[in-house]
Amino acid sequence: MPATKAQTFGNHGRFDPAYHFFIVPLLGLNIIFSIVHAWHHPTSFNIWFVILSIGLLGVAGLLRTYPLKAQDRIIRLEERLRLKAICTEPLRSRVDELTPEQLIGLRFAADEEVPELVKRALDEHLTRKQIKQAINNWRPDHYRI
């Protein structure tokens, strides 16, 4: 997917309009409506409708988080392979010490600055956000939402 402008730390977060601006608000309003309706008409069916509405919002959340977890696993594998190819010893043997969060943050770093960022991440225990903020030459990832 071609980007219209360069990706940076400040603009790399993305929204899926259908999910973030339609499905989640609709399910949130459904919960509010069902609670109000059950409050005014407290029948077992209306209370069940509240429970079902909360469950639907939970399902929507799971439908979002499960693919993100799968993407994170793929990113971790891809970055481990990339780092072992780019880094020289002794960093290459320390790649497995990086946390999943650190690996996910490093995916945005260009190849030329990866070794220094890996060393800093390991020595200074940098977080994902700190790694992203330290990147000078941003390698965009336009496929993750």
PyMOL CGO cylinders between C-alpha atoms (Angstrom):
from pymol import cmd
from pymol.cgo import CYLINDER

trace = [
    CYLINDER, 0.00, 0.00, 0.00, 1.73, 3.23, -1.08, 0.3, 1, 1, 1, 1, 1, 1,
    CYLINDER, 1.73, 3.23, -1.08, 1.81, 5.99, 1.47, 0.3, 1, 1, 1, 1, 1, 1,
    CYLINDER, 1.81, 5.99, 1.47, 0.98, 9.56, 0.65, 0.3, 1, 1, 1, 1, 1, 1,
    CYLINDER, 0.98, 9.56, 0.65, 3.54, 10.88, 3.12, 0.3, 1, 1, 1, 1, 1, 1,
    CYLINDER, 3.54, 10.88, 3.12, 6.53, 9.45, 4.92, 0.3, 1, 1, 1, 1, 1, 1,
    CYLINDER, 6.53, 9.45, 4.92, 5.76, 7.38, 7.99, 0.3, 1, 1, 1, 1, 1, 1,
    CYLINDER, 5.76, 7.38, 7.99, 7.24, 8.58, 11.28, 0.3, 1, 1, 1, 1, 1, 1,
    CYLINDER, 7.24, 8.58, 11.28, 6.83, 7.93, 14.99, 0.3, 1, 1, 1, 1, 1, 1,
    CYLINDER, 6.83, 7.93, 14.99, 4.25, 10.71, 15.10, 0.3, 1, 1, 1, 1, 1, 1,
    CYLINDER, 4.25, 10.71, 15.10, 2.01, 9.35, 12.34, 0.3, 1, 1, 1, 1, 1, 1,
    CYLINDER, 2.01, 9.35, 12.34, 2.56, 5.57, 12.26, 0.3, 1, 1, 1, 1, 1, 1,
    CYLINDER, 2.56, 5.57, 12.26, -0.57, 4.68, 14.25, 0.3, 1, 1, 1, 1, 1, 1,
    CYLINDER, -0.57, 4.68, 14.25, -3.54, 3.78, 12.08, 0.3, 1, 1, 1, 1, 1, 1,
    CYLINDER, -3.54, 3.78, 12.08, -7.27, 3.37, 12.48, 0.3, 1, 1, 1, 1, 1, 1,
    CYLINDER, -7.27, 3.37, 12.48, -9.57, 1.01, 10.64, 0.3, 1, 1, 1, 1, 1, 1,
    CYLINDER, -9.57, 1.01, 10.64, -12.58, 3.27, 10.05, 0.3, 1, 1, 1, 1, 1, 1,
    CYLINDER, -12.58, 3.27, 10.05, -15.09, 0.41, 9.84, 0.3, 1, 1, 1, 1, 1, 1,
    CYLINDER, -15.09, 0.41, 9.84, -13.93, -1.02, 13.17, 0.3, 1, 1, 1, 1, 1, 1,
    CYLINDER, -13.93, -1.02, 13.17, -12.97, 2.09, 15.15, 0.3, 1, 1, 1, 1, 1, 1,
    CYLINDER, -12.97, 2.09, 15.15, -15.64, 4.50, 13.93, 0.3, 1, 1, 1, 1, 1, 1,
    CYLINDER, -15.64, 4.50, 13.93, -18.61, 2.23, 13.18, 0.3, 1, 1, 1, 1, 1, 1,
    CYLINDER, -18.61, 2.23, 13.18, -18.56, -1.21, 14.82, 0.3, 1, 1, 1, 1, 1, 1,
    CYLINDER, -18.56, -1.21, 14.82, -17.21, -0.26, 18.27, 0.3, 1, 1, 1, 1, 1, 1,
    CYLINDER, -17.21, -0.26, 18.27, -19.39, 2.87, 18.66, 0.3, 1, 1, 1, 1, 1, 1,
    CYLINDER, -19.39, 2.87, 18.66, -22.44, 0.94, 17.45, 0.3, 1, 1, 1, 1, 1, 1,
    CYLINDER, -22.44, 0.94, 17.45, -21.84, -1.86, 19.96, 0.3, 1, 1, 1, 1, 1, 1,
    CYLINDER, -21.84, -1.86, 19.96, -21.19, 0.71, 22.70, 0.3, 1, 1, 1, 1, 1, 1,
    CYLINDER, -21.19, 0.71, 22.70, -24.49, 2.45, 21.93, 0.3, 1, 1, 1, 1, 1, 1,
    CYLINDER, -24.49, 2.45, 21.93, -26.18, -0.96, 21.90, 0.3, 1, 1, 1, 1, 1, 1,
    CYLINDER, -26.18, -0.96, 21.90, -24.95, -1.60, 25.46, 0.3, 1, 1, 1, 1, 1, 1,
    CYLINDER, -24.95, -1.60, 25.46, -26.19, 1.80, 26.62, 0.3, 1, 1, 1, 1, 1, 1,
    CYLINDER, -26.19, 1.80, 26.62, -29.57, 1.29, 24.93, 0.3, 1, 1, 1, 1, 1, 1,
    CYLINDER, -29.57, 1.29, 24.93, -29.98, -2.20, 26.38, 0.3, 1, 1, 1, 1, 1, 1,
    CYLINDER, -29.98, -2.20, 26.38, -29.10, -1.02, 29.91, 0.3, 1, 1, 1, 1, 1, 1,
    CYLINDER, -29.10, -1.02, 29.91, -31.55, 1.89, 29.73, 0.3, 1, 1, 1, 1, 1, 1,
    CYLINDER, -31.55, 1.89, 29.73, -34.26, -0.38, 28.31, 0.3, 1, 1, 1, 1, 1, 1,
    CYLINDER, -34.26, -0.38, 28.31, -33.62, -3.05, 30.99, 0.3, 1, 1, 1, 1, 1, 1,
    CYLINDER, -33.62, -3.05, 30.99, -33.69, -0.37, 33.71, 0.3, 1, 1, 1, 1, 1, 1,
    CYLINDER, -33.69, -0.37, 33.71, -37.15, 0.79, 32.62, 0.3, 1, 1, 1, 1, 1, 1,
    CYLINDER, -37.15, 0.79, 32.62, -38.46, -2.70, 31.82, 0.3, 1, 1, 1, 1, 1, 1,
    CYLINDER, -38.46, -2.70, 31.82, -36.60, -5.17, 34.09, 0.3, 1, 1, 1, 1, 1, 1,
    CYLINDER, -36.60, -5.17, 34.09, -37.54, -8.50, 32.56, 0.3, 1, 1, 1, 1, 1, 1,
    CYLINDER, -37.54, -8.50, 32.56, -35.29, -11.53, 32.29, 0.3, 1, 1, 1, 1, 1, 1,
    CYLINDER, -35.29, -11.53, 32.29, -35.22, -11.08, 28.50, 0.3, 1, 1, 1, 1, 1, 1,
    CYLINDER, -35.22, -11.08, 28.50, -34.03, -7.46, 28.79, 0.3, 1, 1, 1, 1, 1, 1,
    CYLINDER, -34.03, -7.46, 28.79, -31.37, -8.38, 31.33, 0.3, 1, 1, 1, 1, 1, 1,
    CYLINDER, -31.37, -8.38, 31.33, -30.24, -11.16, 29.00, 0.3, 1, 1, 1, 1, 1, 1,
    CYLINDER, -30.24, -11.16, 29.00, -30.09, -8.57, 26.20, 0.3, 1, 1, 1, 1, 1, 1,
    CYLINDER, -30.09, -8.57, 26.20, -27.68, -6.47, 28.34, 0.3, 1, 1, 1, 1, 1, 1,
    CYLINDER, -27.68, -6.47, 28.34, -25.47, -9.51, 28.91, 0.3, 1, 1, 1, 1, 1, 1,
    CYLINDER, -25.47, -9.51, 28.91, -25.55, -10.39, 25.21, 0.3, 1, 1, 1, 1, 1, 1,
    CYLINDER, -25.55, -10.39, 25.21, -24.70, -6.80, 24.24, 0.3, 1, 1, 1, 1, 1, 1,
    CYLINDER, -24.70, -6.80, 24.24, -21.65, -6.83, 26.52, 0.3, 1, 1, 1, 1, 1, 1,
    CYLINDER, -21.65, -6.83, 26.52, -20.64, -10.18, 25.05, 0.3, 1, 1, 1, 1, 1, 1,
    CYLINDER, -20.64, -10.18, 25.05, -20.87, -8.80, 21.50, 0.3, 1, 1, 1, 1, 1, 1,
    CYLINDER, -20.87, -8.80, 21.50, -18.54, -5.93, 22.40, 0.3, 1, 1, 1, 1, 1, 1,
    CYLINDER, -18.54, -5.93, 22.40, -16.16, -8.49, 23.92, 0.3, 1, 1, 1, 1, 1, 1,
    CYLINDER, -16.16, -8.49, 23.92, -16.25, -10.52, 20.71, 0.3, 1, 1, 1, 1, 1, 1,
    CYLINDER, -16.25, -10.52, 20.71, -15.47, -7.39, 18.70, 0.3, 1, 1, 1, 1, 1, 1,
    CYLINDER, -15.47, -7.39, 18.70, -12.47, -6.78, 20.94, 0.3, 1, 1, 1, 1, 1, 1,
    CYLINDER, -12.47, -6.78, 20.94, -11.23, -10.34, 20.51, 0.3, 1, 1, 1, 1, 1, 1,
    CYLINDER, -11.23, -10.34, 20.51, -11.70, -10.11, 16.74, 0.3, 1, 1, 1, 1, 1, 1,
    CYLINDER, -11.70, -10.11, 16.74, -9.30, -7.16, 16.86, 0.3, 1, 1, 1, 1, 1, 1,
    CYLINDER, -9.30, -7.16, 16.86, -6.71, -8.50, 19.30, 0.3, 1, 1, 1, 1, 1, 1,
    CYLINDER, -6.71, -8.50, 19.30, -6.28, -12.04, 17.95, 0.3, 1, 1, 1, 1, 1, 1,
    CYLINDER, -6.28, -12.04, 17.95, -5.03, -10.94, 14.50, 0.3, 1, 1, 1, 1, 1, 1,
    CYLINDER, -5.03, -10.94, 14.50, -2.77, -8.34, 16.16, 0.3, 1, 1, 1, 1, 1, 1,
    CYLINDER, -2.77, -8.34, 16.16, -1.24, -11.08, 18.31, 0.3, 1, 1, 1, 1, 1, 1,
    CYLINDER, -1.24, -11.08, 18.31, -0.64, -13.18, 15.18, 0.3, 1, 1, 1, 1, 1, 1,
    CYLINDER, -0.64, -13.18, 15.18, 0.95, -10.18, 13.46, 0.3, 1, 1, 1, 1, 1, 1,
    CYLINDER, 0.95, -10.18, 13.46, 3.17, -9.62, 16.51, 0.3, 1, 1, 1, 1, 1, 1,
    CYLINDER, 3.17, -9.62, 16.51, 4.36, -13.23, 16.35, 0.3, 1, 1, 1, 1, 1, 1,
    CYLINDER, 4.36, -13.23, 16.35, 5.22, -12.86, 12.67, 0.3, 1, 1, 1, 1, 1, 1,
    CYLINDER, 5.22, -12.86, 12.67, 6.98, -9.54, 13.32, 0.3, 1, 1, 1, 1, 1, 1,
    CYLINDER, 6.98, -9.54, 13.32, 9.05, -11.12, 16.12, 0.3, 1, 1, 1, 1, 1, 1,
    CYLINDER, 9.05, -11.12, 16.12, 10.13, -13.97, 13.83, 0.3, 1, 1, 1, 1, 1, 1,
    CYLINDER, 10.13, -13.97, 13.83, 10.88, -11.63, 10.94, 0.3, 1, 1, 1, 1, 1, 1,
    CYLINDER, 10.88, -11.63, 10.94, 12.90, -9.30, 13.15, 0.3, 1, 1, 1, 1, 1, 1,
    CYLINDER, 12.90, -9.30, 13.15, 14.91, -12.11, 14.74, 0.3, 1, 1, 1, 1, 1, 1,
    CYLINDER, 14.91, -12.11, 14.74, 15.86, -13.36, 11.28, 0.3, 1, 1, 1, 1, 1, 1,
    CYLINDER, 15.86, -13.36, 11.28, 16.65, -9.85, 10.09, 0.3, 1, 1, 1, 1, 1, 1,
    CYLINDER, 16.65, -9.85, 10.09, 18.72, -8.98, 13.16, 0.3, 1, 1, 1, 1, 1, 1,
    CYLINDER, 18.72, -8.98, 13.16, 20.74, -12.20, 12.96, 0.3, 1, 1, 1, 1, 1, 1,
    CYLINDER, 20.74, -12.20, 12.96, 21.51, -11.38, 9.32, 0.3, 1, 1, 1, 1, 1, 1,
    CYLINDER, 21.51, -11.38, 9.32, 22.39, -7.71, 9.94, 0.3, 1, 1, 1, 1, 1, 1,
    CYLINDER, 22.39, -7.71, 9.94, 24.16, -7.77, 13.30, 0.3, 1, 1, 1, 1, 1, 1,
    CYLINDER, 24.16, -7.77, 13.30, 27.67, -9.02, 13.82, 0.3, 1, 1, 1, 1, 1, 1,
    CYLINDER, 27.67, -9.02, 13.82, 29.01, -10.80, 16.89, 0.3, 1, 1, 1, 1, 1, 1,
    CYLINDER, 29.01, -10.80, 16.89, 28.61, -10.29, 19.81, 0.3, 1, 1, 1, 1, 1, 1,
    CYLINDER, 28.61, -10.29, 19.81, 25.19, -8.69, 19.10, 0.3, 1, 1, 1, 1, 1, 1,
    CYLINDER, 25.19, -8.69, 19.10, 24.06, -11.56, 16.89, 0.3, 1, 1, 1, 1, 1, 1,
    CYLINDER, 24.06, -11.56, 16.89, 24.28, -13.99, 19.80, 0.3, 1, 1, 1, 1, 1, 1,
    CYLINDER, 24.28, -13.99, 19.80, 22.29, -11.59, 22.02, 0.3, 1, 1, 1, 1, 1, 1,
    CYLINDER, 22.29, -11.59, 22.02, 19.29, -11.19, 19.66, 0.3, 1, 1, 1, 1, 1, 1,
    CYLINDER, 19.29, -11.19, 19.66, 17.35, -13.82, 21.62, 0.3, 1, 1, 1, 1, 1, 1,
    CYLINDER, 17.35, -13.82, 21.62, 17.64, -11.62, 24.73, 0.3, 1, 1, 1, 1, 1, 1,
    CYLINDER, 17.64, -11.62, 24.73, 15.41, -8.96, 23.17, 0.3, 1, 1, 1, 1, 1, 1,
    CYLINDER, 15.41, -8.96, 23.17, 11.86, -8.90, 24.49, 0.3, 1, 1, 1, 1, 1, 1,
    CYLINDER, 11.86, -8.90, 24.49, 8.91, -9.27, 22.13, 0.3, 1, 1, 1, 1, 1, 1,
    CYLINDER, 8.91, -9.27, 22.13, 8.09, -5.58, 22.70, 0.3, 1, 1, 1, 1, 1, 1,
    CYLINDER, 8.09, -5.58, 22.70, 11.63, -4.56, 21.76, 0.3, 1, 1, 1, 1, 1, 1,
    CYLINDER, 11.63, -4.56, 21.76, 11.56, -6.67, 18.60, 0.3, 1, 1, 1, 1, 1, 1,
    CYLINDER, 11.56, -6.67, 18.60, 8.26, -5.13, 17.57, 0.3, 1, 1, 1, 1, 1, 1,
    CYLINDER, 8.26, -5.13, 17.57, 9.68, -1.64, 18.11, 0.3, 1, 1, 1, 1, 1, 1,
    CYLINDER, 9.68, -1.64, 18.11, 12.82, -2.42, 16.10, 0.3, 1, 1, 1, 1, 1, 1,
    CYLINDER, 12.82, -2.42, 16.10, 10.84, -3.29, 12.97, 0.3, 1, 1, 1, 1, 1, 1,
    CYLINDER, 10.84, -3.29, 12.97, 10.69, 0.40, 12.06, 0.3, 1, 1, 1, 1, 1, 1,
    CYLINDER, 10.69, 0.40, 12.06, 14.47, 0.93, 12.18, 0.3, 1, 1, 1, 1, 1, 1,
    CYLINDER, 14.47, 0.93, 12.18, 16.41, 1.02, 8.93, 0.3, 1, 1, 1, 1, 1, 1,
    CYLINDER, 16.41, 1.02, 8.93, 19.13, -1.59, 8.54, 0.3, 1, 1, 1, 1, 1, 1,
    CYLINDER, 19.13, -1.59, 8.54, 22.01, 0.84, 9.04, 0.3, 1, 1, 1, 1, 1, 1,
    CYLINDER, 22.01, 0.84, 9.04, 20.89, 1.92, 12.50, 0.3, 1, 1, 1, 1, 1, 1,
    CYLINDER, 20.89, 1.92, 12.50, 19.67, -1.46, 13.75, 0.3, 1, 1, 1, 1, 1, 1,
    CYLINDER, 19.67, -1.46, 13.75, 22.92, -2.64, 15.41, 0.3, 1, 1, 1, 1, 1, 1,
    CYLINDER, 22.92, -2.64, 15.41, 23.23, 0.47, 17.57, 0.3, 1, 1, 1, 1, 1, 1,
    CYLINDER, 23.23, 0.47, 17.57, 19.54, 0.33, 18.53, 0.3, 1, 1, 1, 1, 1, 1,
    CYLINDER, 19.54, 0.33, 18.53, 19.81, -3.36, 19.41, 0.3, 1, 1, 1, 1, 1, 1,
    CYLINDER, 19.81, -3.36, 19.41, 22.79, -2.62, 21.65, 0.3, 1, 1, 1, 1, 1, 1,
    CYLINDER, 22.79, -2.62, 21.65, 20.94, 0.26, 23.32, 0.3, 1, 1, 1, 1, 1, 1,
    CYLINDER, 20.94, 0.26, 23.32, 17.75, -1.78, 23.71, 0.3, 1, 1, 1, 1, 1, 1,
    CYLINDER, 17.75, -1.78, 23.71, 19.66, -4.57, 25.43, 0.3, 1, 1, 1, 1, 1, 1,
    CYLINDER, 19.66, -4.57, 25.43, 21.91, -2.38, 27.58, 0.3, 1, 1, 1, 1, 1, 1,
    CYLINDER, 21.91, -2.38, 27.58, 19.37, 0.29, 28.54, 0.3, 1, 1, 1, 1, 1, 1,
    CYLINDER, 19.37, 0.29, 28.54, 16.26, -1.97, 28.57, 0.3, 1, 1, 1, 1, 1, 1,
    CYLINDER, 16.26, -1.97, 28.57, 14.44, 0.36, 26.18, 0.3, 1, 1, 1, 1, 1, 1,
    CYLINDER, 14.44, 0.36, 26.18, 10.68, 0.00, 25.75, 0.3, 1, 1, 1, 1, 1, 1,
    CYLINDER, 10.68, 0.00, 25.75, 8.93, -0.30, 22.39, 0.3, 1, 1, 1, 1, 1, 1,
    CYLINDER, 8.93, -0.30, 22.39, 8.05, 3.38, 22.50, 0.3, 1, 1, 1, 1, 1, 1,
    CYLINDER, 8.05, 3.38, 22.50, 11.58, 4.46, 23.43, 0.3, 1, 1, 1, 1, 1, 1,
    CYLINDER, 11.58, 4.46, 23.43, 13.00, 2.42, 20.56, 0.3, 1, 1, 1, 1, 1, 1,
    CYLINDER, 13.00, 2.42, 20.56, 10.57, 3.98, 18.09, 0.3, 1, 1, 1, 1, 1, 1,
    CYLINDER, 10.57, 3.98, 18.09, 11.42, 7.46, 19.36, 0.3, 1, 1, 1, 1, 1, 1,
    CYLINDER, 11.42, 7.46, 19.36, 15.16, 6.77, 18.94, 0.3, 1, 1, 1, 1, 1, 1,
    CYLINDER, 15.16, 6.77, 18.94, 14.83, 5.81, 15.27, 0.3, 1, 1, 1, 1, 1, 1,
    CYLINDER, 14.83, 5.81, 15.27, 16.31, 8.39, 12.87, 0.3, 1, 1, 1, 1, 1, 1,
    CYLINDER, 16.31, 8.39, 12.87, 15.71, 6.63, 9.55, 0.3, 1, 1, 1, 1, 1, 1,
    CYLINDER, 15.71, 6.63, 9.55, 12.16, 5.26, 9.73, 0.3, 1, 1, 1, 1, 1, 1,
    CYLINDER, 12.16, 5.26, 9.73, 11.38, 2.05, 7.82, 0.3, 1, 1, 1, 1, 1, 1,
    CYLINDER, 11.38, 2.05, 7.82, 7.62, 2.22, 7.23, 0.3, 1, 1, 1, 1, 1, 1,
    CYLINDER, 7.62, 2.22, 7.23, 5.16, -0.58, 7.88, 0.3, 1, 1, 1, 1, 1, 1,
    CYLINDER, 5.16, -0.58, 7.88, 2.01, 0.24, 5.90, 0.3, 1, 1, 1, 1, 1, 1,
    CYLINDER, 2.01, 0.24, 5.90, 0.36, -3.16, 6.25, 0.3, 1, 1, 1, 1, 1, 1,
    CYLINDER, 0.36, -3.16, 6.25, -0.43, -3.29, 9.96, 0.3, 1, 1, 1, 1, 1, 1,
    CYLINDER, -0.43, -3.29, 9.96, -3.59, -1.66, 11.27, 0.3, 1, 1, 1, 1, 1, 1,
]
cmd.load_cgo(trace, "trace")
